Amino acid sequence: MTERPTNEANGTEKLEAIQAVVDRVTSWQDGATEGTVADELRKGFGEVGVDVPGEDVARLADAIESRHGAVSAADVLSA
């Protein structure tokens, strides 16, 4: 019998996938037009198969657009 992963493990994997997308979008976002960051986040989340609510996408996009450096998805989403 195979053990089923715990919710915590699933949450950790999801957060790691979200962070990877955030890092990728952050790396090129300088000078991106308004809305492009959110669109690219949605596209990236779709590619990795992670469902992120629109409100969280908006919060992450705002953080990426307002900061010039690394963005911690965990910090943004827990605020």
BELSULFEN-V749548 format. One record per helix or strand. SS is the DSSP state (helix for helix, strand for strand). FROM is the first residue (numbers start at 1). TO is the last residue. If there is no record, write none. Layout:
# BELSULFEN-V749548
((SS,FROM,TO) (SS,FROM,TO))
This chain:
# BELSULFEN-V749548
((helix,7,28) (helix,36,48) (helix,54,66) (helix,73,78))
